[in-house]
């Protein structure tokens, strides 16, 4: 596998992981709500998960775009 194919498939993997973060966040937040320390900062924790997922999708999209040209 050459370097161009590796970057393309790595981009697909990043997008898949980002979508997985979006899918899994609501399920994980119910578990995070039970932790006393995070009870006051649920909005911050939830937004951090969604920002992480968005950045993963963005990075994967950029890699796919650069390697697909």
mmJSON file of the N, C-alpha and C atoms, coordinates in Angstrom:
{"data_MODEL":{"atom_site":{
"group_PDB":["ATOM","ATOM","ATOM","ATOM","ATOM","ATOM","ATOM","ATOM","ATOM","ATOM","ATOM","ATOM","ATOM","ATOM","ATOM","ATOM","ATOM","ATOM","ATOM","ATOM","ATOM","ATOM","ATOM","ATOM","ATOM","ATOM","ATOM","ATOM","ATOM","ATOM","ATOM","ATOM","ATOM","ATOM","ATOM","ATOM","ATOM","ATOM","ATOM","ATOM","ATOM","ATOM","ATOM","ATOM","ATOM","ATOM","ATOM","ATOM","ATOM","ATOM","ATOM","ATOM","ATOM","ATOM","ATOM","ATOM","ATOM","ATOM","ATOM","ATOM","ATOM","ATOM","ATOM","ATOM","ATOM","ATOM","ATOM","ATOM","ATOM","ATOM","ATOM","ATOM","ATOM","ATOM","ATOM","ATOM","ATOM","ATOM","ATOM","ATOM","ATOM","ATOM","ATOM","ATOM","ATOM","ATOM","ATOM","ATOM","ATOM","ATOM","ATOM","ATOM","ATOM","ATOM","ATOM","ATOM","ATOM","ATOM","ATOM","ATOM","ATOM","ATOM","ATOM","ATOM","ATOM","ATOM","ATOM","ATOM","ATOM","ATOM","ATOM","ATOM","ATOM","ATOM","ATOM","ATOM","ATOM","ATOM","ATOM","ATOM","ATOM","ATOM","ATOM","ATOM","ATOM","ATOM","ATOM","ATOM","ATOM","ATOM","ATOM","ATOM","ATOM","ATOM","ATOM","ATOM","ATOM","ATOM","ATOM","ATOM","ATOM","ATOM","ATOM","ATOM","ATOM","ATOM","ATOM","ATOM","ATOM","ATOM","ATOM","ATOM","ATOM","ATOM","ATOM","ATOM","ATOM","ATOM","ATOM","ATOM","ATOM","ATOM","ATOM","ATOM","ATOM","ATOM","ATOM","ATOM","ATOM","ATOM","ATOM","ATOM","ATOM","ATOM","ATOM","ATOM","ATOM","ATOM","ATOM","ATOM","ATOM","ATOM","ATOM","ATOM","ATOM","ATOM","ATOM","ATOM","ATOM","ATOM","ATOM","ATOM","ATOM","ATOM","ATOM","ATOM","ATOM","ATOM","ATOM","ATOM","ATOM","ATOM","ATOM","ATOM","ATOM","ATOM","ATOM"],
"id":[1,2,3,4,5,6,7,8,9,10,11,12,13,14,15,16,17,18,19,20,21,22,23,24,25,26,27,28,29,30,31,32,33,34,35,36,37,38,39,40,41,42,43,44,45,46,47,48,49,50,51,52,53,54,55,56,57,58,59,60,61,62,63,64,65,66,67,68,69,70,71,72,73,74,75,76,77,78,79,80,81,82,83,84,85,86,87,88,89,90,91,92,93,94,95,96,97,98,99,100,101,102,103,104,105,106,107,108,109,110,111,112,113,114,115,116,117,118,119,120,121,122,123,124,125,126,127,128,129,130,131,132,133,134,135,136,137,138,139,140,141,142,143,144,145,146,147,148,149,150,151,152,153,154,155,156,157,158,159,160,161,162,163,164,165,166,167,168,169,170,171,172,173,174,175,176,177,178,179,180,181,182,183,184,185,186,187,188,189,190,191,192,193,194,195,196,197,198,199,200,201,202,203,204,205,206,207],
"type_symbol":["N","C","C","N","C","C","N","C","C","N","C","C","N","C","C","N","C","C","N","C","C","N","C","C","N","C","C","N","C","C","N","C","C","N","C","C","N","C","C","N","C","C","N","C","C","N","C","C","N","C","C","N","C","C","N","C","C","N","C","C","N","C","C","N","C","C","N","C","C","N","C","C","N","C","C","N","C","C","N","C","C","N","C","C","N","C","C","N","C","C","N","C","C","N","C","C","N","C","C","N","C","C","N","C","C","N","C","C","N","C","C","N","C","C","N","C","C","N","C","C","N","C","C","N","C","C","N","C","C","N","C","C","N","C","C","N","C","C","N","C","C","N","C","C","N","C","C","N","C","C","N","C","C","N","C","C","N","C","C","N","C","C","N","C","C","N","C","C","N","C","C","N","C","C","N","C","C","N","C","C","N","C","C","N","C","C","N","C","C","N","C","C","N","C","C","N","C","C","N","C","C","N","C","C","N","C","C"],
"label_atom_id":["N","CA","C","N","CA","C","N","CA","C","N","CA","C","N","CA","C","N","CA","C","N","CA","C","N","CA","C","N","CA","C","N","CA","C","N","CA","C","N","CA","C","N","CA","C","N","CA","C","N","CA","C","N","CA","C","N","CA","C","N","CA","C","N","CA","C","N","CA","C","N","CA","C","N","CA","C","N","CA","C","N","CA","C","N","CA","C","N","CA","C","N","CA","C","N","CA","C","N","CA","C","N","CA","C","N","CA","C","N","CA","C","N","CA","C","N","CA","C","N","CA","C","N","CA","C","N","CA","C","N","CA","C","N","CA","C","N","CA","C","N","CA","C","N","CA","C","N","CA","C","N","CA","C","N","CA","C","N","CA","C","N","CA","C","N","CA","C","N","CA","C","N","CA","C","N","CA","C","N","CA","C","N","CA","C","N","CA","C","N","CA","C","N","CA","C","N","CA","C","N","CA","C","N","CA","C","N","CA","C","N","CA","C","N","CA","C","N","CA","C","N","CA","C","N","CA","C","N","CA","C","N","CA","C","N","CA","C","N","CA","C"],
"label_alt_id":[null,null,null,null,null,null,null,null,null,null,null,null,null,null,null,null,null,null,null,null,null,null,null,null,null,null,null,null,null,null,null,null,null,null,null,null,null,null,null,null,null,null,null,null,null,null,null,null,null,null,null,null,null,null,null,null,null,null,null,null,null,null,null,null,null,null,null,null,null,null,null,null,null,null,null,null,null,null,null,null,null,null,null,null,null,null,null,null,null,null,null,null,null,null,null,null,null,null,null,null,null,null,null,null,null,null,null,null,null,null,null,null,null,null,null,null,null,null,null,null,null,null,null,null,null,null,null,null,null,null,null,null,null,null,null,null,null,null,null,null,null,null,null,null,null,null,null,null,null,null,null,null,null,null,null,null,null,null,null,null,null,null,null,null,null,null,null,null,null,null,null,null,null,null,null,null,null,null,null,null,null,null,null,null,null,null,null,null,null,null,null,null,null,null,null,null,null,null,null,null,null,null,null,null,null,null,null],
"label_comp_id":["UNK","UNK","UNK","UNK","UNK","UNK","UNK","UNK","UNK","UNK","UNK","UNK","UNK","UNK","UNK","UNK","UNK","UNK","UNK","UNK","UNK","UNK","UNK","UNK","UNK","UNK","UNK","UNK","UNK","UNK","UNK","UNK","UNK","UNK","UNK","UNK","UNK","UNK","UNK","UNK","UNK","UNK","UNK","UNK","UNK","UNK","UNK","UNK","UNK","UNK","UNK","UNK","UNK","UNK","UNK","UNK","UNK","UNK","UNK","UNK","UNK","UNK","UNK","UNK","UNK","UNK","UNK","UNK","UNK","UNK","UNK","UNK","UNK","UNK","UNK","UNK","UNK","UNK","UNK","UNK","UNK","UNK","UNK","UNK","UNK","UNK","UNK","UNK","UNK","UNK","UNK","UNK","UNK","UNK","UNK","UNK","UNK","UNK","UNK","UNK","UNK","UNK","UNK","UNK","UNK","UNK","UNK","UNK","UNK","UNK","UNK","UNK","UNK","UNK","UNK","UNK","UNK","UNK","UNK","UNK","UNK","UNK","UNK","UNK","UNK","UNK","UNK","UNK","UNK","UNK","UNK","UNK","UNK","UNK","UNK","UNK","UNK","UNK","UNK","UNK","UNK","UNK","UNK","UNK","UNK","UNK","UNK","UNK","UNK","UNK","UNK","UNK","UNK","UNK","UNK","UNK","UNK","UNK","UNK","UNK","UNK","UNK","UNK","UNK","UNK","UNK","UNK","UNK","UNK","UNK","UNK","UNK","UNK","UNK","UNK","UNK","UNK","UNK","UNK","UNK","UNK","UNK","UNK","UNK","UNK","UNK","UNK","UNK","UNK","UNK","UNK","UNK","UNK","UNK","UNK","UNK","UNK","UNK","UNK","UNK","UNK","UNK","UNK","UNK","UNK","UNK","UNK"],
"label_asym_id":["A","A","A","A","A","A","A","A","A","A","A","A","A","A","A","A","A","A","A","A","A","A","A","A","A","A","A","A","A","A","A","A","A","A","A","A","A","A","A","A","A","A","A","A","A","A","A","A","A","A","A","A","A","A","A","A","A","A","A","A","A","A","A","A","A","A","A","A","A","A","A","A","A","A","A","A","A","A","A","A","A","A","A","A","A","A","A","A","A","A","A","A","A","A","A","A","A","A","A","A","A","A","A","A","A","A","A","A","A","A","A","A","A","A","A","A","A","A","A","A","A","A","A","A","A","A","A","A","A","A","A","A","A","A","A","A","A","A","A","A","A","A","A","A","A","A","A","A","A","A","A","A","A","A","A","A","A","A","A","A","A","A","A","A","A","A","A","A","A","A","A","A","A","A","A","A","A","A","A","A","A","A","A","A","A","A","A","A","A","A","A","A","A","A","A","A","A","A","A","A","A","A","A","A","A","A","A"],
"label_entity_id":["1","1","1","1","1","1","1","1","1","1","1","1","1","1","1","1","1","1","1","1","1","1","1","1","1","1","1","1","1","1","1","1","1","1","1","1","1","1","1","1","1","1","1","1","1","1","1","1","1","1","1","1","1","1","1","1","1","1","1","1","1","1","1","1","1","1","1","1","1","1","1","1","1","1","1","1","1","1","1","1","1","1","1","1","1","1","1","1","1","1","1","1","1","1","1","1","1","1","1","1","1","1","1","1","1","1","1","1","1","1","1","1","1","1","1","1","1","1","1","1","1","1","1","1","1","1","1","1","1","1","1","1","1","1","1","1","1","1","1","1","1","1","1","1","1","1","1","1","1","1","1","1","1","1","1","1","1","1","1","1","1","1","1","1","1","1","1","1","1","1","1","1","1","1","1","1","1","1","1","1","1","1","1","1","1","1","1","1","1","1","1","1","1","1","1","1","1","1","1","1","1","1","1","1","1","1","1"],
"label_seq_id":[1,1,1,2,2,2,3,3,3,4,4,4,5,5,5,6,6,6,7,7,7,8,8,8,9,9,9,10,10,10,11,11,11,12,12,12,13,13,13,14,14,14,15,15,15,16,16,16,17,17,17,18,18,18,19,19,19,20,20,20,21,21,21,22,22,22,23,23,23,24,24,24,25,25,25,26,26,26,27,27,27,28,28,28,29,29,29,30,30,30,31,31,31,32,32,32,33,33,33,34,34,34,35,35,35,36,36,36,37,37,37,38,38,38,39,39,39,40,40,40,41,41,41,42,42,42,43,43,43,44,44,44,45,45,45,46,46,46,47,47,47,48,48,48,49,49,49,50,50,50,51,51,51,52,52,52,53,53,53,54,54,54,55,55,55,56,56,56,57,57,57,58,58,58,59,59,59,60,60,60,61,61,61,62,62,62,63,63,63,64,64,64,65,65,65,66,66,66,67,67,67,68,68,68,69,69,69],
"pdbx_PDB_ins_code":[null,null,null,null,null,null,null,null,null,null,null,null,null,null,null,null,null,null,null,null,null,null,null,null,null,null,null,null,null,null,null,null,null,null,null,null,null,null,null,null,null,null,null,null,null,null,null,null,null,null,null,null,null,null,null,null,null,null,null,null,null,null,null,null,null,null,null,null,null,null,null,null,null,null,null,null,null,null,null,null,null,null,null,null,null,null,null,null,null,null,null,null,null,null,null,null,null,null,null,null,null,null,null,null,null,null,null,null,null,null,null,null,null,null,null,null,null,null,null,null,null,null,null,null,null,null,null,null,null,null,null,null,null,null,null,null,null,null,null,null,null,null,null,null,null,null,null,null,null,null,null,null,null,null,null,null,null,null,null,null,null,null,null,null,null,null,null,null,null,null,null,null,null,null,null,null,null,null,null,null,null,null,null,null,null,null,null,null,null,null,null,null,null,null,null,null,null,null,null,null,null,null,null,null,null,null,null],
"Cartn_x":[0.857,0.0,0.903,0.708,1.557,1.014,1.755,1.441,0.112,-0.22,-1.46,-2.674,-2.636,-3.742,-3.874,-2.744,-2.785,-3.48,-3.167,-3.8,-5.291,-5.684,-7.107,-7.868,-7.335,-8.014,-7.973,-6.921,-6.842,-7.906,-8.155,-9.212,-10.582,-10.82,-12.092,-12.246,-11.15,-11.179,-11.481,-10.892,-11.16,-12.624,-13.193,-14.605,-15.482,-15.157,-15.947,-15.884,-14.71,-14.574,-15.341,-15.287,-16.048,-17.539,-18.037,-19.456,-19.796,-18.869,-19.067,-19.163,-18.391,-18.467,-19.85,-20.369,-21.702,-22.775,-22.613,-23.586,-23.541,-22.373,-22.18,-22.367,-22.25,-22.303,-23.582,-24.78,-25.972,-25.985,-25.445,-25.417,-24.412,-23.295,-22.254,-22.67,-23.419,-23.806,-24.692,-25.488,-26.298,-25.4,-24.26,-23.316,-22.543,-22.237,-21.488,-22.348,-23.663,-24.556,-24.521,-24.172,-24.128,-22.879,-21.878,-20.645,-20.868,-20.695,-20.989,-20.121,-18.878,-17.95,-18.401,-18.973,-19.356,-20.801,-21.541,-22.957,-23.194,-22.3,-22.472,-21.981,-21.197,-20.583,-21.017,-22.252,-22.712,-22.703,-23.064,-23.06,-21.645,-20.66,-19.274,-18.78,-19.115,-18.688,-19.342,-20.649,-21.37,-20.835,-20.625,-20.11,-18.685,-17.896,-16.537,-16.565,-17.484,-17.622,-18.013,-18.98,-19.436,-18.369,-17.606,-16.506,-15.438,-15.132,-14.173,-14.638,-15.901,-16.447,-16.399,-16.736,-16.689,-15.279,-14.317,-12.93,-12.409,-12.823,-12.419,-12.998,-14.263,-14.886,-14.227,-13.934,-13.277,-11.887,-11.111,-9.761,-9.812,-10.749,-10.896,-11.329,-12.242,-12.683,-11.562,-10.735,-9.59,-8.617,-8.341,-7.433,-7.991,-9.285,-9.906,-9.842,-10.151,-10.152,-8.754,-7.738,-6.37,-5.846,-6.227,-5.73,-6.577,-7.773,-8.654,-8.371,-7.815,-7.556,-6.636],
"Cartn_y":[-1.168,0.0,1.232,2.094,3.275,4.366,5.464,6.528,7.202,7.339,8.002,7.188,5.869,5.021,5.005,5.018,5.019,6.27,7.421,8.67,8.682,8.112,8.043,7.157,5.973,5.062,5.563,6.254,6.852,7.943,8.694,9.702,9.07,7.959,7.249,6.762,6.274,5.811,6.964,8.129,9.288,9.706,9.706,10.062,9.048,7.779,6.738,6.883,7.183,7.364,8.611,9.673,10.88,10.627,9.87,9.521,8.625,7.767,6.931,7.749,8.819,9.702,10.353,10.805,11.401,10.386,9.154,8.105,7.705,7.661,7.121,8.154,9.447,10.49,10.456,10.355,10.321,9.148,8.008,6.848,7.037,7.664,7.876,8.967,9.952,11.057,10.582,9.545,9.02,8.436,7.877,7.357,8.49,9.539,10.671,11.418,11.449,12.145,11.533,10.273,9.629,10.001,10.578,10.975,12.353,12.445,13.678,14.854,14.588,15.653,16.371,15.641,16.219,16.7,16.568,16.91,18.394,19.262,20.705,21.144,20.319,20.713,19.813,19.344,18.432,19.086,20.369,21.06,21.11,21.387,21.456,20.09,19.044,17.691,17.278,17.525,17.155,17.928,19.224,20.017,19.607,19.178,18.709,17.435,16.533,15.318,15.657,16.569,16.909,17.68,18.523,19.224,18.225,17.258,16.217,15.442,15.045,14.334,15.172,16.453,17.34,17.518,17.643,17.788,16.512,15.358,14.1,13.987,14.357,14.307,15.311,16.492,17.519,17.064,16.515,16.054,14.909,14.002,12.902,13.396,14.348,14.918,15.621,16.335,17.019,15.992,14.923,13.874,13.189,12.89,12.248,13.174,14.44,15.411,15.578,15.69,15.887,14.656,13.472,12.256,11.792,12.312,11.894,12.677,13.894,14.74,14.08],
"Cartn_z":[0.0,0.0,0.0,-0.973,-1.023,-0.108,-0.033,0.907,0.579,-0.696,-1.077,-0.639,-0.838,-0.408,1.11,1.812,3.268,3.785,3.24,3.664,3.388,2.265,1.913,2.898,3.157,4.081,5.52,5.879,7.201,7.351,6.296,6.314,6.486,5.814,5.975,7.414,7.99,9.371,10.336,10.105,10.955,10.885,9.694,9.549,10.273,10.152,10.819,12.34,12.865,14.309,14.758,13.965,14.295,14.327,13.362,13.365,14.558,14.926,16.112,17.384,17.468,18.633,18.693,17.552,17.537,17.921,17.478,17.777,19.251,19.818,21.176,22.28,21.97,22.992,23.831,23.26,24.129,25.102,24.696,25.582,26.709,26.393,27.407,28.388,27.924,28.803,29.948,29.733,30.841,31.929,31.541,32.535,33.198,32.437,32.994,34.008,33.798,34.73,36.129,36.235,37.549,38.343,37.687,38.377,38.996,40.274,41.013,40.543,40.207,39.817,38.546,37.598,36.316,36.276,37.352,37.351,37.055,37.489,37.266,35.889,35.221,33.95,32.795,32.81,31.759,30.387,30.319,29.031,28.451,29.294,28.839,28.364,29.093,28.716,27.406,27.28,26.056,24.854,25.026,23.915,23.547,24.529,24.234,23.386,23.705,22.894,21.46,21.297,19.954,19.167,19.836,19.159,18.729,19.585,19.232,18.008,17.983,16.831,15.568,15.686,14.53,13.991,14.88,14.443,13.776,14.287,13.655,12.243,12.085,10.76,9.822,10.333,9.51,9.066,9.996,9.65,8.648,8.827,7.878,6.51,6.487,5.216,4.476,5.196,4.573,4.0,4.753,4.248,3.009,3.039,1.877,0.675,0.88,-0.207,-0.822,0.044,-0.455,-1.191,-0.735,-1.365,-2.539,-2.683,-3.771,-5.043,-4.891,-6.068,-7.051],
"occupancy":[1.0,1.0,1.0,1.0,1.0,1.0,1.0,1.0,1.0,1.0,1.0,1.0,1.0,1.0,1.0,1.0,1.0,1.0,1.0,1.0,1.0,1.0,1.0,1.0,1.0,1.0,1.0,1.0,1.0,1.0,1.0,1.0,1.0,1.0,1.0,1.0,1.0,1.0,1.0,1.0,1.0,1.0,1.0,1.0,1.0,1.0,1.0,1.0,1.0,1.0,1.0,1.0,1.0,1.0,1.0,1.0,1.0,1.0,1.0,1.0,1.0,1.0,1.0,1.0,1.0,1.0,1.0,1.0,1.0,1.0,1.0,1.0,1.0,1.0,1.0,1.0,1.0,1.0,1.0,1.0,1.0,1.0,1.0,1.0,1.0,1.0,1.0,1.0,1.0,1.0,1.0,1.0,1.0,1.0,1.0,1.0,1.0,1.0,1.0,1.0,1.0,1.0,1.0,1.0,1.0,1.0,1.0,1.0,1.0,1.0,1.0,1.0,1.0,1.0,1.0,1.0,1.0,1.0,1.0,1.0,1.0,1.0,1.0,1.0,1.0,1.0,1.0,1.0,1.0,1.0,1.0,1.0,1.0,1.0,1.0,1.0,1.0,1.0,1.0,1.0,1.0,1.0,1.0,1.0,1.0,1.0,1.0,1.0,1.0,1.0,1.0,1.0,1.0,1.0,1.0,1.0,1.0,1.0,1.0,1.0,1.0,1.0,1.0,1.0,1.0,1.0,1.0,1.0,1.0,1.0,1.0,1.0,1.0,1.0,1.0,1.0,1.0,1.0,1.0,1.0,1.0,1.0,1.0,1.0,1.0,1.0,1.0,1.0,1.0,1.0,1.0,1.0,1.0,1.0,1.0,1.0,1.0,1.0,1.0,1.0,1.0,1.0,1.0,1.0,1.0,1.0,1.0],
"B_iso_or_equiv":[0.0,0.0,0.0,0.0,0.0,0.0,0.0,0.0,0.0,0.0,0.0,0.0,0.0,0.0,0.0,0.0,0.0,0.0,0.0,0.0,0.0,0.0,0.0,0.0,0.0,0.0,0.0,0.0,0.0,0.0,0.0,0.0,0.0,0.0,0.0,0.0,0.0,0.0,0.0,0.0,0.0,0.0,0.0,0.0,0.0,0.0,0.0,0.0,0.0,0.0,0.0,0.0,0.0,0.0,0.0,0.0,0.0,0.0,0.0,0.0,0.0,0.0,0.0,0.0,0.0,0.0,0.0,0.0,0.0,0.0,0.0,0.0,0.0,0.0,0.0,0.0,0.0,0.0,0.0,0.0,0.0,0.0,0.0,0.0,0.0,0.0,0.0,0.0,0.0,0.0,0.0,0.0,0.0,0.0,0.0,0.0,0.0,0.0,0.0,0.0,0.0,0.0,0.0,0.0,0.0,0.0,0.0,0.0,0.0,0.0,0.0,0.0,0.0,0.0,0.0,0.0,0.0,0.0,0.0,0.0,0.0,0.0,0.0,0.0,0.0,0.0,0.0,0.0,0.0,0.0,0.0,0.0,0.0,0.0,0.0,0.0,0.0,0.0,0.0,0.0,0.0,0.0,0.0,0.0,0.0,0.0,0.0,0.0,0.0,0.0,0.0,0.0,0.0,0.0,0.0,0.0,0.0,0.0,0.0,0.0,0.0,0.0,0.0,0.0,0.0,0.0,0.0,0.0,0.0,0.0,0.0,0.0,0.0,0.0,0.0,0.0,0.0,0.0,0.0,0.0,0.0,0.0,0.0,0.0,0.0,0.0,0.0,0.0,0.0,0.0,0.0,0.0,0.0,0.0,0.0,0.0,0.0,0.0,0.0,0.0,0.0,0.0,0.0,0.0,0.0,0.0,0.0],
"pdbx_formal_charge":[null,null,null,null,null,null,null,null,null,null,null,null,null,null,null,null,null,null,null,null,null,null,null,null,null,null,null,null,null,null,null,null,null,null,null,null,null,null,null,null,null,null,null,null,null,null,null,null,null,null,null,null,null,null,null,null,null,null,null,null,null,null,null,null,null,null,null,null,null,null,null,null,null,null,null,null,null,null,null,null,null,null,null,null,null,null,null,null,null,null,null,null,null,null,null,null,null,null,null,null,null,null,null,null,null,null,null,null,null,null,null,null,null,null,null,null,null,null,null,null,null,null,null,null,null,null,null,null,null,null,null,null,null,null,null,null,null,null,null,null,null,null,null,null,null,null,null,null,null,null,null,null,null,null,null,null,null,null,null,null,null,null,null,null,null,null,null,null,null,null,null,null,null,null,null,null,null,null,null,null,null,null,null,null,null,null,null,null,null,null,null,null,null,null,null,null,null,null,null,null,null,null,null,null,null,null,null],
"auth_seq_id":[1,1,1,2,2,2,3,3,3,4,4,4,5,5,5,6,6,6,7,7,7,8,8,8,9,9,9,10,10,10,11,11,11,12,12,12,13,13,13,14,14,14,15,15,15,16,16,16,17,17,17,18,18,18,19,19,19,20,20,20,21,21,21,22,22,22,23,23,23,24,24,24,25,25,25,26,26,26,27,27,27,28,28,28,29,29,29,30,30,30,31,31,31,32,32,32,33,33,33,34,34,34,35,35,35,36,36,36,37,37,37,38,38,38,39,39,39,40,40,40,41,41,41,42,42,42,43,43,43,44,44,44,45,45,45,46,46,46,47,47,47,48,48,48,49,49,49,50,50,50,51,51,51,52,52,52,53,53,53,54,54,54,55,55,55,56,56,56,57,57,57,58,58,58,59,59,59,60,60,60,61,61,61,62,62,62,63,63,63,64,64,64,65,65,65,66,66,66,67,67,67,68,68,68,69,69,69],
"auth_comp_id":["UNK","UNK","UNK","UNK","UNK","UNK","UNK","UNK","UNK","UNK","UNK","UNK","UNK","UNK","UNK","UNK","UNK","UNK","UNK","UNK","UNK","UNK","UNK","UNK","UNK","UNK","UNK","UNK","UNK","UNK","UNK","UNK","UNK","UNK","UNK","UNK","UNK","UNK","UNK","UNK","UNK","UNK","UNK","UNK","UNK","UNK","UNK","UNK","UNK","UNK","UNK","UNK","UNK","UNK","UNK","UNK","UNK","UNK","UNK","UNK","UNK","UNK","UNK","UNK","UNK","UNK","UNK","UNK","UNK","UNK","UNK","UNK","UNK","UNK","UNK","UNK","UNK","UNK","UNK","UNK","UNK","UNK","UNK","UNK","UNK","UNK","UNK","UNK","UNK","UNK","UNK","UNK","UNK","UNK","UNK","UNK","UNK","UNK","UNK","UNK","UNK","UNK","UNK","UNK","UNK","UNK","UNK","UNK","UNK","UNK","UNK","UNK","UNK","UNK","UNK","UNK","UNK","UNK","UNK","UNK","UNK","UNK","UNK","UNK","UNK","UNK","UNK","UNK","UNK","UNK","UNK","UNK","UNK","UNK","UNK","UNK","UNK","UNK","UNK","UNK","UNK","UNK","UNK","UNK","UNK","UNK","UNK","UNK","UNK","UNK","UNK","UNK","UNK","UNK","UNK","UNK","UNK","UNK","UNK","UNK","UNK","UNK","UNK","UNK","UNK","UNK","UNK","UNK","UNK","UNK","UNK","UNK","UNK","UNK","UNK","UNK","UNK","UNK","UNK","UNK","UNK","UNK","UNK","UNK","UNK","UNK","UNK","UNK","UNK","UNK","UNK","UNK","UNK","UNK","UNK","UNK","UNK","UNK","UNK","UNK","UNK","UNK","UNK","UNK","UNK","UNK","UNK"],
"auth_asym_id":["A","A","A","A","A","A","A","A","A","A","A","A","A","A","A","A","A","A","A","A","A","A","A","A","A","A","A","A","A","A","A","A","A","A","A","A","A","A","A","A","A","A","A","A","A","A","A","A","A","A","A","A","A","A","A","A","A","A","A","A","A","A","A","A","A","A","A","A","A","A","A","A","A","A","A","A","A","A","A","A","A","A","A","A","A","A","A","A","A","A","A","A","A","A","A","A","A","A","A","A","A","A","A","A","A","A","A","A","A","A","A","A","A","A","A","A","A","A","A","A","A","A","A","A","A","A","A","A","A","A","A","A","A","A","A","A","A","A","A","A","A","A","A","A","A","A","A","A","A","A","A","A","A","A","A","A","A","A","A","A","A","A","A","A","A","A","A","A","A","A","A","A","A","A","A","A","A","A","A","A","A","A","A","A","A","A","A","A","A","A","A","A","A","A","A","A","A","A","A","A","A","A","A","A","A","A","A"],
"auth_atom_id":["N","CA","C","N","CA","C","N","CA","C","N","CA","C","N","CA","C","N","CA","C","N","CA","C","N","CA","C","N","CA","C","N","CA","C","N","CA","C","N","CA","C","N","CA","C","N","CA","C","N","CA","C","N","CA","C","N","CA","C","N","CA","C","N","CA","C","N","CA","C","N","CA","C","N","CA","C","N","CA","C","N","CA","C","N","CA","C","N","CA","C","N","CA","C","N","CA","C","N","CA","C","N","CA","C","N","CA","C","N","CA","C","N","CA","C","N","CA","C","N","CA","C","N","CA","C","N","CA","C","N","CA","C","N","CA","C","N","CA","C","N","CA","C","N","CA","C","N","CA","C","N","CA","C","N","CA","C","N","CA","C","N","CA","C","N","CA","C","N","CA","C","N","CA","C","N","CA","C","N","CA","C","N","CA","C","N","CA","C","N","CA","C","N","CA","C","N","CA","C","N","CA","C","N","CA","C","N","CA","C","N","CA","C","N","CA","C","N","CA","C","N","CA","C","N","CA","C","N","CA","C","N","CA","C","N","CA","C","N","CA","C"],
"pdbx_PDB_model_num":[1,1,1,1,1,1,1,1,1,1,1,1,1,1,1,1,1,1,1,1,1,1,1,1,1,1,1,1,1,1,1,1,1,1,1,1,1,1,1,1,1,1,1,1,1,1,1,1,1,1,1,1,1,1,1,1,1,1,1,1,1,1,1,1,1,1,1,1,1,1,1,1,1,1,1,1,1,1,1,1,1,1,1,1,1,1,1,1,1,1,1,1,1,1,1,1,1,1,1,1,1,1,1,1,1,1,1,1,1,1,1,1,1,1,1,1,1,1,1,1,1,1,1,1,1,1,1,1,1,1,1,1,1,1,1,1,1,1,1,1,1,1,1,1,1,1,1,1,1,1,1,1,1,1,1,1,1,1,1,1,1,1,1,1,1,1,1,1,1,1,1,1,1,1,1,1,1,1,1,1,1,1,1,1,1,1,1,1,1,1,1,1,1,1,1,1,1,1,1,1,1,1,1,1,1,1,1]
}}}
